[in-house]
Amino acid sequence: MNALTGMEKFSHLEDKIYLTVQYVQNLREDRDEIAAKYKQISAENEELIAERDQLEATLSRLLNERDAVQLKVEGMLESLRRVDPAVMEAFGA
């Protein structure tokens, strides 16, 4: 059996400690990188939410305007129908 000397054991322990320190440093770097990405994604998400809210408001406004125009057109067509039914037949209404 080949027994390790005291210096060899110490050197082996030193290598393990060095590798552990490197591993911890890599984990910290990864954590910092992930935290930075998370912060960036969170900011982008907030911007997208604000944009979505703005688009929803615009869509709602446009739908309301469309409904108002539709009511006005229907009112005008009804007025035309009362004035001259033959004109409405030409439009197919």
N, C-alpha and C positions, 0 to 999 in steps of 0.2 A: 504494500500500500504506500502510496506517495502522499505523505502528509504535507500540508502547506505550512510554510514558515510564518512566523509572526509578521514579517514585512509583507509577504504575499497576501496574507489575510487582510492586512491594513490596506494594501493597494486595491484589493478587490472591493473592500468596503468603500474606499474613496471613489472608485469608479461608479458604484451603485449610487452614492450620494450625488455625484456629478450628473448622472443620468436622471435622477429624480428632480434635481434642480432644473435641468433643461426641460423636462416634462412639464413641471409647474410653470415655467416661463412660457412655454408653448400654449398651455391652457389659458394663461392670463391674456396672451396676445389674441387667441381665438375668442375669448370672452369679450375683449375690448372691440374686436372687429364685429362680432355679432351685435354688441350693444350699439355700435355706430350704425350698422345696417338697420337695426330695429328702429332707431331714432329717425333715420331717413324714411323708412317705410311708413312709420307713424305719421310723419309730416305729409308725405304724399297721400296717405289715406285721408287725412283731414282736408287736404285740398280737394280730393275727389268727392268727398262728402259735401263740401261746400258747393262744388260745381254741380253735383247731382241735385242738391236742394234748389239751386238757381234754375236748372233746367226744368225741374218739376214745377216751379213757380211760373216759368215762361210757358210751359205746356198748358198749365191750368188757365193762364190768361188767354192764350190763343184759342183754347177750346171754348172759353166763355165768349170770346169775340166771334168765333164761328157760329155759336148758337144764336148770338144777337143778330148776325148777318142773315142767318137762315130764317129767323123770325121776321126780319124786315122784308126779305124776298118773298116769303109766304104771304105777308100782308100786301105787298105790291101785286102779287099774282091774284090774290082775292079781289083786290080793287079792280084789276083788269077784267076779271071774270064778271064782276057786277056791271062794268061799263059795256063790255062787248064780249058776249060768250063765244062768238065766232073767232075772235082773236085767240082765245084760249084753246079752241079746237085746233088751230094751226100749230100751237106749241105742244099739242098732245096732252094737255092737262085737263 
